[in-house]
Amino acid sequence: MSNLDMSEAIKMLAQEKGLSVDALLQVLVEALASAYKRRPDAADEVQVGVDPDTMEFTFTAYDLDEDGEWVNPRDDTPNKAELGRIAAQTVRQVMSQRIREVERDRKFEEYANREGDLVSGIIERTEARYALLDLGRVEALMPQAEQVPYERPNRGDRSKAYIVEVRKTAKGPQIVVSRTHPGLIKRLFELEVPEIADGVVELRACAREPGHRTKIAVWSNDHNVDPVGACVGARGARVRMVVNELRGEKIDIVPFSDDLADFVSKALSPAKVTQVVISDDGTQADVIVPDHQLSLAIGREGQNARLAARLTGVRIDIRSETQDADGETSGGYAAELGNVEYAEGEWVENAESGEMEWHAADGSVISQAEWAAQTSDGVEEEAAESGEDEAPEAPEAPEASEAPEAPESSDSEVTDGEAEGGDDVD
């Protein structure tokens, strides 16, 4: 092979591997140095130089003195015959290994600073514990805990995910992505709402129960821009795109307020609040709502109140006007502050009994029967607290072969609190 042919081969290989010519030449230099040291009469150390224009290689040999210093530099450039077949195999092996290492390092550097970014890929494989997302040049890992409980990704489906972590491993970068992280909501709105991408509208807070419902609080830095209207879009077009990507997860959009009492009131939408009293330490809010709004403020299984507590960062106690007038201290609903950002568990089939069991993130295990009993009790208590004559039907426990379907919320999908245009987006 002539020097010209070698130069063209180096350029073609660099283009194929996605590497620079300089990086590939460095790999070739290191491979030639390793091959040189395989010679029987090789010097202690060698420095290989290459002219990128002529592809001429020079070998400068050195000896090591007692202090380990390189001494006695001399030209020891071998010819092709001197290198031999073993040296050629060494060059090939070292180049292959170094090219793989360079590719892994380059891929890691490409994604190392992208934690918190949104990526789009195709579901390549699904397993019981994880799913693989093909991002083009690399694969991303989506563990079971980072998957929405009621989503069942199929091979070939295109999906967007949030980069949670990028790990450096011996086999290359391992990219961990999530569909349950609240950051996914922010990134999706940045794609659909130019005002958020430009910084005019800010997403100040987010509370999410993946697969069911999300509440976000938005703020506008321009008094001429309605933050809720900007996120909803004309006839709900913008928020509908986000809802479709989340496979129908309902989204409530409320305006952020520096006044905590006002913020709590808006966070409980679509329910109308009569009065909000904030404790002296700012950690608890006592909320009074009309009698007919109590069940709406609490939400199915306490979901609306629970998300409002997470959104505002305070404990919320909800009572009806009748309960407040009678001086009742119980019978209402208390939404404890929580910070659940990831999937809380998964349904796993028991190998011995064949029944489905809920394995929670805290390590506890709940059987189908216990799940059904707890769900039924919770719904009955909610109905009793809200003063309803009949309790809503409790959701059934999952069949042994599949996880339960996501319960539908009775609340509106998209609400804008006190802002106008509070139309639902289906």
Secondary structure, 3 states (H helix, E strand, C coil): CCHHHHHHHHHHHHHHHCCCHHHHHHHHHHHHHHHHCCCCCCCCEEEEEECCCCCCEEEEEEEECCCCCEEEEEECCCCHHHHHHHHHHHHHHHHHHHHHHHHHHHHHHHHHCCCCCEEEEEEEEECCCEEEEECCCCEEEEEHHHCCCCCCCCCCCEEEEEEEEEEEECCEEEEEEECCCHHHHHHHHHHHCHHHHHCCEEEEEEEEECCCEEEEEEEECCCCCCHHHHHHCHHHHHHHHHHHHCCCCEEEEEECCCCHHHHHHHHCCCCCCCEEEECCCCCEEEEEECHHHHHHHHCHHHHHHHHHHHHHCCEEEEEEHHHHHCCCCCCCEEECCCCCCCCCEEEEECCCCCCEEEEECCCCEEEHHHHHHHHHHHHHHHHHHHCCCCCCCCCCCCCCCCCCCCCCCCCCCCCCCCCCCCCCCC
